[in-house]
Amino acid sequence: DAGVTQSPTHLIKTRGQQVTLRCSPKSGHDTVSWYQQALGQGPQFIFQYYEEEERQRGNFPDRFSGHQFPNYSSELNVNALLLGDSALYLCASNIRDTGELFFGEGSRLTVL
Amino acid sequence: QKEVEQDPGPLSVPEGAIVSLNCTYSNSAFQYFMWYRQYSRKGPELLMYTYSSGNKEDGRFTAQVDKSSKYISLFIRDSQPSDSATYLCAMSESGGYQKVTFGTGTKLQVIP
C-alpha cells in the first residue's frame, strides 16, 4: 500500500520564478493538505482540498494556490518566489472524517 | 504568543531512559491531539492520535492529555538510539477537516 508520494524531492529556483509541486495521497484517502516547514520549525498549514475545492486556508498569501484532481491527487503552485519561500513543503492526506494525517517525504525548495 | 508551545531541546538521554516530551497550548477549542516523529530530512510520521483528555498507550509510547491545564505529554519508555529524532506535538479543533497546528518540535538524542 503506497503512502503519500510527492514530487519532485528537491528543486532550486530563483526569485520571481514559479514552482509546481505534486502529491498523490495515500490509497483510500480523499482529503489533501499542504504544509510549509521552515528549518527548525514545525509545519505550517497552507490549505486543504476536498472534493476538488479549497476548504480551508492558513495565513499564506495568494501567491500560494492549489488544485485537487478527480483522482484526489493535488498540486501546490507558488508564484513570484521569494527567498523566504525556501522550505520543506509537505503534503498530507487523510480520510475526510478522521484527523489522522499521513505525510509524504516532502519537496525541498531552495530559492536563490 | 504562539498557539502551541514546545521546548525545542535538544534533549539528550542515555539508552533505556524514560523520556518525557511536553507541549502547552492556548486554544481551548483544540480537541484532537497528536504526536509525530520526524527523522532528519524526512516527513513526519504519526505516532499517537488521541481525542480529548486522558491517556493512550501504544507499546513503549504513552500519550497524556490534560485539557484543564492545556498540557499534553508523550512518554517514551526504554528509549532506544532509533528513537533519536524530532518529536512534534500537533492539535486540531475537529477531526477531519480542520487545519492541524504544530509545535516547533523537540529534538531528541538517545545515546547508546
Interface residues (C-beta under 8 A of the other chain):
Chain A: V4 T31 S33 Y35 G40 Q41 G42 P43 Q44 F45 Q48 Y50 R55 Q56 G58 L90 A92 N94 I95 R96 D97 T98 G99 E100 L101 F102 F103 G104 E105 G106 R108
Chain B: V4 Q6 P8 Y32 M34 Y36 R41 K42 G43 P44 E45 L46 Y49 L88 A90 S92 S94 G95 G96 Y97 Q98 K99 V100 T101 F102 G103 T104 G105
